[in-house]
Amino acid sequence: MDEKTARGWEAVATLYHAYITGFILTVTTRAGVREAEDLWFAVFRRQHLDLFLPGLKKLGLDGLPDAVKAAQYHYLSNSVAGVKVEYMYEADRKAWVRFVPPRWIYDGAAICGVPGSVSRALLRGWYGHNGVALGNPKLGFVCTAQTMDGQHGLAGYFYEYDHDLAPEERLRFSPGELPPPFDPAAVPGFDATDWPAERLKKANRNYSMNFTRALLGESATLYGPADATHYGNVTGKLIGMQFYDETRALLGLTGDTAADFAAYLATMAEAQGDRVEVEIAGDAMLVRQYGWRVMRGRENLHDCAFDSWNGLWQGALMAHNRFLVLEVLQRMDYGDECFEWRIRRRTESSVG
């Protein structure tokens, strides 16, 4: 793996990570707390259904007791993405996880804008459903701390009871119970043969892309196309503007011309795993992206998914050069063979 590839993956992970955090803040502040709770529940349930059972196999956790299996999954899968997380074994029927500040999902000061009820919706969407997915009606999750409550992080334990749990018992809150000390020498690790550095870096990129896919899909279902486009596109524009400098620096790009932005757009597409072409068209630049890896498996969503996602590149261009415009000429979600953008200089407006 060369340095350019690694930096491209990091740039993609950085941009989509910010988009995830920004999306939940946009919905919380522009739609309401209840809408944000519904979205976070839906996103984490979708992630659970798509990733949990296949992830157990990939991580080699199949043969463990269910409580240990669930806790180790959350430790290892989040560690891949650089999330600060701890795992503490207490017994075959009780195993802890703790997400340590600073919290990855609520980057920086953004954590101050996320209500605790949104975090609880996350737990209902995933953690309270692990026993159901494993076919073990006795397995539940007990949350003992929440960062948003001013506690030491998000912590709790998977526990296998002596009886089948009713749906409302699968997630329980018990603030004040302290997890055991974390021992770095006693946690599971990655086999360097199965998980070389290249695979880990790519997994980090995929982590953010998977969340983005779930966000775009579930927002369309929850809010309908008009509102989903509004929340997704404005988030994309803001995040594209805010993170353009950082991601461009990671890619080693400079300049403020149409050709320079075409290079940025093409490099980000390649780093996402899509094939791309760049063409000079007079005074403009054309960029064609074949494939849409970030939405793999959900490409047939309403066009609000593209309109939301395209906000990232619209915002990035605003930061790059406000005198340039980004026009969409072809769309794969409309049946075209590629996404095609034209980057050109803005002409003098005759309006008014």
C-alpha positions as CSV (number, residue, x, y, z in Angstrom):
1,M,0.0,0.0,0.0
2,D,1.5,3.3,-1.0
3,E,1.3,6.6,0.9
4,K,-1.0,8.2,-1.7
5,T,-3.6,5.4,-1.3
6,A,-3.4,5.6,2.5
7,R,-3.9,9.3,2.5
8,G,-6.9,9.0,0.1
9,W,-8.6,6.5,2.4
10,E,-7.9,8.8,5.4
11,A,-9.4,11.8,3.5
12,V,-12.6,9.8,2.7
13,A,-12.9,8.5,6.3
14,T,-12.5,12.1,7.6
15,L,-15.1,13.6,5.3
16,Y,-17.8,10.9,5.9
17,H,-17.1,10.9,9.7
18,A,-17.8,14.6,9.8
19,Y,-20.9,14.1,7.6
20,I,-22.3,11.6,10.1
21,T,-21.8,13.9,13.1
22,G,-23.1,16.9,11.1
23,F,-26.2,15.0,10.0
24,I,-27.4,14.2,13.5
25,L,-26.8,17.8,14.6
26,T,-28.7,19.2,11.5
27,V,-31.7,17.0,12.3
28,T,-31.6,17.8,16.0
29,T,-31.5,21.6,15.5
30,R,-33.7,21.9,12.4
31,A,-36.2,19.1,12.8
32,G,-36.3,18.3,16.5
33,V,-35.0,15.9,19.2
34,R,-37.7,13.3,18.5
35,E,-36.8,13.2,14.8
36,A,-33.1,12.8,15.7
37,E,-34.0,9.9,18.1
38,D,-35.9,8.2,15.4
39,L,-33.1,8.6,12.9
40,W,-30.4,7.3,15.2
41,F,-32.5,4.3,16.2
42,A,-33.1,3.5,12.5
43,V,-29.5,4.0,11.5
44,F,-28.1,1.8,14.2
45,R,-30.7,-0.9,13.7
46,R,-29.9,-0.9,10.0
47,Q,-26.2,-1.1,10.7
48,H,-26.9,-4.0,13.2
49,L,-28.9,-5.9,10.6
50,D,-26.3,-5.4,7.9
51,L,-23.1,-5.9,9.8
52,F,-23.4,-7.7,13.1
53,L,-23.7,-11.3,12.2
54,P,-21.3,-11.1,9.2
55,G,-18.9,-9.2,11.4
56,L,-18.8,-11.9,14.0
57,K,-17.5,-14.3,11.3
58,K,-15.0,-11.9,9.9
59,L,-13.6,-11.3,13.4
60,G,-13.5,-14.9,14.3
61,L,-15.8,-14.6,17.3
62,D,-18.3,-17.3,16.5
63,G,-17.3,-19.8,19.1
64,L,-17.5,-17.5,22.2
65,P,-20.2,-17.3,24.8
66,D,-22.9,-14.8,23.6
67,A,-22.2,-12.0,26.1
68,V,-18.5,-12.2,25.5
69,K,-19.0,-12.5,21.7
70,A,-21.2,-9.3,21.7
71,A,-18.8,-7.3,23.8
72,Q,-15.7,-8.3,21.8
73,Y,-17.5,-7.5,18.6
74,H,-18.1,-3.9,19.7
75,Y,-14.5,-3.6,20.9
76,L,-12.9,-4.9,17.8
77,S,-15.2,-3.4,15.2
78,N,-14.9,0.0,16.7
79,S,-11.1,-0.3,17.2
80,V,-10.8,-0.7,13.5
81,A,-12.1,2.8,13.0
82,G,-9.8,4.3,15.6
83,V,-12.6,4.6,18.1
84,K,-11.4,4.7,21.7
85,V,-13.1,1.7,23.3
86,E,-12.4,-0.7,26.1
87,Y,-13.4,-4.3,26.7
88,M,-13.5,-6.0,30.1
89,Y,-14.3,-9.7,30.7
90,E,-16.0,-10.4,34.0
91,A,-17.6,-13.8,33.3
92,D,-18.9,-15.9,30.4
93,R,-22.3,-14.4,31.0
94,K,-21.1,-10.8,31.6
95,A,-18.7,-8.7,29.6
96,W,-18.2,-4.9,29.5
97,V,-17.6,-2.3,26.9
98,R,-16.7,1.4,27.5
99,F,-16.4,4.1,24.9
100,V,-13.8,6.5,26.2
101,P,-13.9,10.3,25.6
102,P,-13.4,11.9,23.2
103,R,-16.3,10.1,21.5
104,W,-15.7,9.4,17.9
105,I,-19.3,9.6,16.8
106,Y,-19.8,13.1,18.2
107,D,-16.6,14.7,17.1
108,G,-15.2,17.6,19.1
109,A,-17.5,20.2,20.6
110,A,-20.4,18.6,18.6
111,I,-21.1,16.4,21.6
112,C,-22.6,19.4,23.4
113,G,-25.4,19.5,20.8
114,V,-26.6,15.9,21.0
115,P,-29.2,15.1,23.7
116,G,-28.9,12.1,25.9
117,S,-32.1,10.7,24.5
118,V,-30.5,10.4,21.1
119,S,-27.7,8.3,22.6
120,R,-30.4,6.1,24.2
121,A,-32.0,5.6,20.8
122,L,-28.6,4.4,19.5
123,L,-28.6,1.7,22.3
124,R,-32.1,0.6,21.5
125,G,-31.3,0.3,17.8
126,W,-28.3,-1.9,18.3
127,Y,-27.2,-3.0,21.7
128,G,-30.6,-4.1,22.9
129,H,-31.0,-6.2,19.8
130,N,-27.9,-8.3,20.0
131,G,-29.6,-11.1,21.9
132,V,-32.4,-11.3,19.3
133,A,-29.9,-11.5,16.4
134,L,-28.0,-14.3,18.2
135,G,-31.2,-16.2,18.9
136,N,-30.6,-15.9,22.6
137,P,-33.7,-14.4,24.3
138,K,-31.8,-14.3,27.7
139,L,-29.1,-11.8,26.5
140,G,-29.5,-8.1,27.2
141,F,-27.5,-5.0,27.7
142,V,-27.2,-2.9,30.8
143,C,-26.1,0.7,30.2
144,T,-24.3,2.1,33.3
145,A,-23.0,5.4,32.0
146,Q,-23.6,7.9,29.2
147,T,-21.3,10.7,28.1
148,M,-24.1,13.1,27.5
149,D,-25.1,12.7,31.2
150,G,-21.7,14.0,32.2
151,Q,-20.4,10.6,33.1
152,H,-17.1,8.9,32.2
153,G,-18.1,7.7,28.7
154,L,-20.7,5.3,27.3
155,A,-20.4,2.1,29.3
156,G,-22.3,-1.0,30.1
157,Y,-22.3,-4.8,30.0
158,F,-23.8,-7.6,28.0
159,Y,-25.5,-10.0,30.5
160,E,-27.1,-13.3,30.0
161,Y,-30.0,-13.7,32.5
162,D,-31.6,-16.9,33.8
163,H,-34.9,-16.1,32.0
164,D,-36.1,-15.0,28.6
165,L,-36.3,-11.2,28.4
166,A,-39.4,-9.2,27.3
167,P,-38.7,-6.6,24.6
168,E,-38.6,-3.8,27.2
169,E,-36.0,-5.7,29.3
170,R,-33.4,-6.1,26.6
171,L,-32.0,-2.7,27.3
172,R,-31.7,-1.6,30.9
173,F,-30.2,1.5,32.5
174,S,-28.3,1.3,35.8
175,P,-26.3,4.6,36.2
176,G,-23.6,4.4,38.8
177,E,-22.3,0.8,38.3
178,L,-18.6,1.1,37.6
179,P,-16.9,-1.1,35.0
180,P,-13.8,-3.1,36.1
181,P,-10.4,-1.6,35.3
182,F,-9.3,-1.8,31.7
183,D,-6.3,-4.1,31.1
184,P,-4.8,-3.6,27.6
185,A,-2.9,-6.9,28.0
186,A,-6.2,-8.8,28.4
187,V,-8.1,-7.7,25.4
188,P,-8.5,-9.5,22.0
189,G,-6.4,-8.3,19.1
190,F,-6.1,-8.6,15.4
191,D,-4.2,-11.4,13.8
192,A,-1.5,-9.6,11.7
193,T,-1.8,-12.3,9.0
194,D,-5.6,-11.9,8.6
195,W,-5.6,-8.2,9.3
196,P,-2.5,-6.5,7.8
197,A,-2.1,-2.7,8.0
198,E,-3.7,-2.2,4.6
199,R,-6.8,-4.1,5.5
200,L,-7.2,-2.1,8.8
201,K,-6.8,1.2,7.0
202,K,-9.4,0.3,4.4
203,A,-11.7,-0.9,7.2
204,N,-11.4,2.5,8.8
205,R,-12.6,4.1,5.6
206,N,-15.4,1.6,5.2
207,Y,-16.6,2.3,8.7
208,S,-17.5,5.9,7.9
209,M,-18.9,5.0,4.4
210,N,-21.2,2.3,5.9
211,F,-22.7,4.8,8.4
212,T,-23.2,7.3,5.6
213,R,-25.1,4.7,3.5
214,A,-27.3,4.0,6.5
215,L,-28.0,7.7,7.1
216,L,-29.0,8.4,3.5
217,G,-31.2,5.4,3.3
218,E,-33.0,5.7,6.7
219,S,-33.5,9.5,6.4
220,A,-35.3,9.0,3.1
221,T,-37.6,6.4,4.7
222,L,-38.3,8.4,7.8
223,Y,-38.7,12.0,6.5
224,G,-39.7,11.5,2.9
225,P,-37.7,12.8,-0.1
226,A,-38.2,16.6,0.4
227,D,-37.1,16.8,4.0
228,A,-34.4,14.2,3.6
229,T,-32.9,16.1,0.7
230,H,-33.0,19.3,2.8
231,Y,-31.3,17.9,5.8
232,G,-28.8,15.8,3.8
233,N,-27.9,18.5,1.3
234,V,-27.4,21.4,3.8
235,T,-25.3,19.1,6.0
236,G,-23.2,18.1,2.9
237,K,-22.6,21.7,2.0
238,L,-21.6,22.7,5.5
239,I,-19.3,19.7,5.9
240,G,-17.8,20.0,2.4
241,M,-16.9,23.6,3.2
242,Q,-15.6,23.0,6.6
243,F,-13.5,20.0,5.7
244,Y,-12.3,20.8,2.3
245,D,-8.9,22.3,3.4
246,E,-8.2,19.3,5.6
247,T,-9.1,16.6,3.1
248,R,-7.3,18.4,0.2
249,A,-4.2,18.7,2.3
250,L,-4.3,14.9,2.9
251,L,-4.5,14.4,-0.8
252,G,-1.5,16.7,-1.4
253,L,-3.5,19.0,-3.8
254,T,-3.3,22.7,-4.3
255,G,-4.6,25.5,-6.6
256,D,-8.0,27.1,-7.1
257,T,-8.8,26.4,-10.8
258,A,-11.5,24.1,-12.3
259,A,-8.8,21.6,-13.1
260,D,-7.6,21.6,-9.5
261,F,-11.1,20.9,-8.2
262,A,-11.6,18.2,-10.8
263,A,-8.4,16.5,-9.4
264,Y,-9.9,16.7,-5.9
265,L,-13.2,15.2,-6.9
266,A,-11.6,12.5,-9.0
267,T,-9.1,11.6,-6.2
268,M,-11.8,11.3,-3.6
269,A,-13.8,9.1,-6.0
270,E,-10.9,6.8,-6.5
271,A,-10.2,6.7,-2.8
272,Q,-13.8,5.6,-2.2
273,G,-13.2,2.7,-4.6
274,D,-14.9,4.0,-7.7
275,R,-13.5,4.3,-11.3
276,V,-13.2,7.8,-12.5
277,E,-12.4,9.8,-15.7
278,V,-11.4,13.4,-16.1
279,E,-11.7,15.3,-19.4
280,I,-11.0,18.9,-20.5
281,A,-14.0,20.4,-22.2
282,G,-13.1,23.8,-23.5
283,D,-12.9,26.1,-20.5
284,A,-14.6,23.5,-18.3
285,M,-13.6,20.2,-16.7
286,L,-15.7,17.0,-16.8
287,V,-15.5,14.4,-14.1
288,R,-17.2,11.0,-14.6
289,Q,-17.6,8.5,-11.7
290,Y,-18.5,4.9,-12.6
291,G,-19.9,3.2,-9.6
292,W,-21.2,4.5,-6.3
293,R,-19.5,2.4,-3.6
294,V,-20.7,4.5,-0.7
295,M,-24.3,3.4,-1.6
296,R,-23.5,-0.1,-2.6
297,G,-26.6,-2.3,-2.3
298,R,-28.9,0.7,-1.9
299,E,-28.4,2.5,-5.3
300,N,-32.1,2.4,-6.1
301,L,-33.1,4.8,-3.4
302,H,-35.1,7.9,-4.2
303,D,-33.0,10.6,-5.8
304,C,-32.8,12.4,-2.5
305,A,-29.9,10.2,-1.6
306,F,-27.8,11.6,-4.5
307,D,-29.0,15.2,-3.8
308,S,-27.9,14.8,-0.2
309,W,-24.5,13.2,-1.0
310,N,-23.8,15.7,-3.7
311,G,-23.9,18.5,-1.2
312,L,-20.5,17.4,0.0
313,W,-19.0,18.3,-3.4
314,Q,-21.0,21.4,-3.7
315,G,-19.8,22.6,-0.4
316,A,-16.2,21.7,-1.1
317,L,-16.3,23.7,-4.4
318,M,-17.6,26.8,-2.4
319,A,-14.5,26.6,-0.3
320,H,-12.3,25.9,-3.3
321,N,-13.4,28.8,-5.5
322,R,-16.8,30.5,-5.1
323,F,-16.6,31.7,-8.7
324,L,-16.9,28.1,-10.0
325,V,-20.1,26.1,-10.4
326,L,-20.7,22.3,-10.2
327,E,-23.2,21.0,-12.7
328,V,-24.6,17.5,-12.8
329,L,-24.9,16.2,-16.4
330,Q,-25.5,12.4,-15.8
331,R,-26.8,10.5,-12.8
332,M,-26.5,6.7,-12.2
333,D,-29.7,6.8,-10.1
334,Y,-31.5,8.0,-13.2
335,G,-30.2,5.1,-15.2
336,D,-27.2,6.8,-16.7
337,E,-23.9,4.9,-17.0
338,C,-22.1,7.2,-14.6
339,F,-22.2,10.3,-12.5
340,E,-20.9,13.2,-14.5
341,W,-20.1,16.7,-13.3
342,R,-19.0,19.8,-15.2
343,I,-16.9,22.3,-13.4
344,R,-16.9,25.7,-15.0
345,R,-16.6,29.4,-14.2
346,R,-19.7,31.1,-13.2
347,T,-21.1,33.5,-15.9
348,E,-22.4,37.0,-15.2
349,S,-26.0,36.7,-14.1
350,S,-28.7,38.5,-16.1
351,V,-31.3,38.0,-13.4
352,G,-32.8,41.3,-12.2
